[in-house]
Amino acid sequence: MTVLFMILGFILIATGFSCFFTPLATFLSYGYLIAIIATIYGILGIVQGIRYKRFGVGFVFGIISVIFGICLLVFPRFLLITDAVMIYLTAAWFVLMGIVNIIMAVTVTKATGSKIWILHLIIGILAILLGCYAFFHPAVMAVSIGILIGLFFIETGFTLVFSAIDR
């Protein structure tokens, strides 16, 4: 699992830099990007829930993410709807992911006493702020979505790599 987290972390870092330096291309292919990332994130959440026998919020959010990602990839109508309202869907997804990361930060602190909880907390707070920003300023978010998502993926990738190293 450690190797999988490191590989996914490096993939997210590379994807983040790609999004950051090509924001227009990111905006135009955003629906597919969200579908793939949601599916991968959900699979990791499910695997981690099964591995540690924790079937709480993270596990349920993993299942919802997989269903959401697969629906976007399989049904083109969902992708068109997503493109039409993608900012609001992304905002809701970021807020939910932020809440899950904050819950994970508290859980990691109680379970292991490791310092990695700080990164989960930072990711959670950034995700909630990004989601709220998207709700209140959708036009600005549409213009800068590639850069913001790139930064978020870079930070999440580093968190996964550091989590794998810390184990």
C-alpha positions as CSV (number, residue, x, y, z in Angstrom):
1,M,0.0,0.0,0.0
2,T,2.9,2.3,0.7
3,V,4.2,1.9,-2.8
4,L,0.7,2.6,-4.2
5,F,0.5,5.8,-2.2
6,M,3.9,6.9,-3.4
7,I,3.0,6.2,-7.0
8,L,-0.3,8.0,-6.8
9,G,1.4,10.9,-5.0
10,F,3.9,11.3,-7.8
11,I,1.1,11.0,-10.4
12,L,-0.9,13.7,-8.6
13,I,2.2,16.0,-8.4
14,A,2.8,15.6,-12.1
15,T,-0.9,16.1,-12.9
16,G,-0.9,19.2,-10.6
17,F,2.0,20.8,-12.4
18,S,0.4,20.0,-15.8
19,C,-2.9,21.7,-14.6
20,F,-1.0,24.6,-13.2
21,F,0.9,25.4,-16.4
22,T,-1.9,24.7,-18.8
23,P,-5.0,26.1,-17.1
24,L,-7.1,26.5,-20.3
25,A,-6.5,22.9,-21.3
26,T,-7.4,21.8,-17.8
27,F,-10.7,23.8,-17.9
28,L,-11.6,22.3,-21.3
29,S,-10.9,18.7,-20.2
30,Y,-12.1,19.2,-16.6
31,G,-15.0,16.8,-16.7
32,Y,-12.8,13.8,-17.6
33,L,-10.1,14.9,-15.1
34,I,-12.6,15.0,-12.3
35,A,-14.1,11.6,-13.3
36,I,-10.7,9.9,-13.3
37,I,-9.5,11.6,-10.0
38,A,-12.8,10.9,-8.2
39,T,-12.6,7.2,-9.3
40,I,-9.0,6.8,-8.1
41,Y,-9.6,8.7,-4.9
42,G,-12.7,6.5,-4.2
43,I,-10.8,3.3,-4.9
44,L,-8.1,4.3,-2.5
45,G,-10.7,5.2,0.1
46,I,-12.4,1.8,-0.3
47,V,-9.1,-0.1,-0.2
48,Q,-7.9,1.8,2.9
49,G,-11.3,1.2,4.6
50,I,-11.1,-2.6,3.9
51,R,-7.4,-2.8,4.9
52,Y,-7.9,-1.1,8.2
53,K,-11.4,-2.4,8.8
54,R,-12.8,1.1,9.1
55,F,-16.1,1.5,7.3
56,G,-16.9,5.1,8.4
57,V,-17.1,8.3,6.5
58,G,-14.0,7.8,4.4
59,F,-15.2,4.4,3.2
60,V,-18.6,5.7,2.3
61,F,-17.2,8.8,0.6
62,G,-14.9,6.4,-1.4
63,I,-17.9,4.5,-2.6
64,I,-19.7,7.7,-3.6
65,S,-16.6,9.0,-5.4
66,V,-16.2,5.7,-7.4
67,I,-19.9,5.8,-8.4
68,F,-19.7,9.5,-9.3
69,G,-16.5,9.0,-11.4
70,I,-17.7,5.9,-13.2
71,C,-21.1,7.6,-14.1
72,L,-19.1,10.5,-15.6
73,L,-16.9,8.2,-17.6
74,V,-19.7,5.9,-18.8
75,F,-22.6,8.2,-19.5
76,P,-21.7,11.2,-21.8
77,R,-24.9,13.0,-20.7
78,F,-23.6,13.1,-17.2
79,L,-20.4,14.6,-18.5
80,L,-22.3,17.3,-20.4
81,I,-24.3,18.1,-17.2
82,T,-21.0,18.1,-15.3
83,D,-19.5,20.6,-17.7
84,A,-22.5,22.8,-17.4
85,V,-22.5,22.9,-13.6
86,M,-18.9,21.7,-13.0
87,I,-17.9,24.5,-10.7
88,Y,-20.7,23.8,-8.3
89,L,-20.2,20.1,-8.3
90,T,-16.5,20.7,-7.8
91,A,-17.2,23.1,-4.9
92,A,-19.4,20.5,-3.2
93,W,-16.8,17.7,-3.8
94,F,-14.0,19.9,-2.4
95,V,-16.1,20.8,0.7
96,L,-16.9,17.1,1.3
97,M,-13.3,16.0,0.7
98,G,-12.1,18.7,3.1
99,I,-14.5,17.5,5.8
100,V,-13.3,13.9,5.3
101,N,-9.6,15.0,5.5
102,I,-10.2,16.9,8.7
103,I,-11.9,13.8,10.2
104,M,-9.0,11.7,9.0
105,A,-6.6,14.2,10.7
106,V,-8.3,13.7,14.0
107,T,-8.4,9.9,13.5
108,V,-4.7,9.7,12.5
109,T,-3.8,11.7,15.6
110,K,-5.8,9.5,17.9
111,A,-4.7,6.2,16.2
112,T,-1.0,6.7,15.6
113,G,0.1,9.9,17.3
114,S,2.0,10.7,14.0
115,K,2.7,14.3,12.9
116,I,1.2,13.5,9.5
117,W,-2.2,14.7,10.8
118,I,-1.1,18.3,10.2
119,L,-0.9,17.7,6.4
120,H,-4.4,16.1,6.4
121,L,-5.7,19.1,8.4
122,I,-4.1,21.6,6.0
123,I,-5.5,19.7,2.9
124,G,-8.9,19.6,4.6
125,I,-9.0,23.3,5.3
126,L,-7.7,24.2,1.8
127,A,-10.3,22.0,0.2
128,I,-13.1,23.6,2.3
129,L,-11.9,27.1,1.5
130,L,-11.6,26.3,-2.2
131,G,-15.1,24.8,-2.3
132,C,-16.6,27.9,-0.5
133,Y,-14.7,30.2,-2.9
134,A,-16.2,28.3,-5.9
135,F,-19.7,28.7,-4.5
136,F,-19.5,32.4,-4.0
137,H,-17.3,33.4,-7.0
138,P,-18.1,31.0,-9.9
139,A,-17.0,33.3,-12.7
140,V,-13.5,33.9,-11.1
141,M,-13.4,30.2,-10.3
142,A,-14.1,29.2,-14.0
143,V,-11.1,31.3,-15.1
144,S,-8.7,30.1,-12.5
145,I,-9.9,26.5,-12.0
146,G,-6.8,25.0,-13.7
147,I,-4.4,26.8,-11.5
148,L,-6.3,26.1,-8.3
149,I,-6.8,22.5,-9.0
150,G,-3.1,22.2,-10.0
151,L,-2.0,23.6,-6.7
152,F,-4.5,21.3,-4.8
153,F,-3.2,18.2,-6.7
154,I,0.4,19.1,-6.0
155,E,-0.3,19.5,-2.3
156,T,-2.3,16.3,-2.2
157,G,0.4,14.4,-4.0
158,F,3.0,15.6,-1.5
159,T,0.8,14.6,1.3
160,L,0.4,11.1,-0.1
161,V,4.2,10.8,-0.6
162,F,4.9,12.0,2.9
163,S,2.2,9.7,4.3
164,A,3.9,6.7,2.6
165,I,7.3,7.7,3.9
166,D,6.0,8.2,7.4
167,R,4.7,4.6,7.6
